[in-house]
Amino acid sequence: MTSRLETLAKLYLQSQPVDISEETKNELCDWLMSEFQQLPLNVQFSDYMRYETVVEMFADIEQGHLWESAESYDSAIYPSPFYGFAFLAIHDYDHYQTGGDFNLAGEIKAYQATAHRVKSLEIQKILYSEIVLKSAAYIYLGHAPEQKIVFP
């Protein structure tokens, strides 16, 4: 019997990347900027800092601070690495708000919190690919998968 994790991971790994329209990319970036500006945190870029557990990350968030690692900023859908940085900060704050761990259940909880604030189905699908499917692939493989957006 195939586990939910394996099913979601394979959806990501075996799907072809989709083309995202410029209009949708712009809408996503506008939404990310708006969400980022509402974060009640001092978010800082780091070349080396990476949270191994949510306990470490939650402790920093409770102090009003969050480090974001440079390793995941790059994405073909963003016109600038800043948007990847903003996405990670928003996503990590959603982990904090939902109490979700870095496991599949925690990623799904964080996705649901984020998707609830997005009106666009296209952006919800991008976020599902980025948060749930890519995370499932990461957990399944034990390392970061190829970066892509998929709509299986």
Steps between C-alpha positions, in 0.01 A plus 500: 500500500637840400519759776352849464854642518621278217194577286544877538877479450459304178237746375765770532794298371321344201302804384619733229556864596222739403532839337369779719364808321664836562167626635490220759867554592428870557190420705704254710777754557248770599338259746839397643604863549174583676527195728869564572432860603246376756741264678560611859863388483848621424584261216865474405687336216767247588750312287541228761217503756247219465253385764524128564184491712188708537586540869810704403303703247204559733737622774641764263152598379387547860789747533374684188778372276532252213801393293446381145762291327620599153495143372133499397447847354540422134192425295423544136166661582641794696652802322732552798638279781328733747164337425637157590632651823158654571325172419717308747440755777123490443504121488708467817273741683204285392680201655519703822135612482378142446752330731593277206824305489722452194331164429231444237212568742664828605558605140135430417386707801727788395373476141138510614566813706668669204248388237215630716635855446530466120203565273664378177470129424813524280704635791355236733620236252849655488511504881382137513782402266757702697385409852335158497632320193858628507520441876371145455769441238766647731396276790470196272841551336682633804629799300364787295339392173536681169329840526181518294131586519265214418123466470452122495 
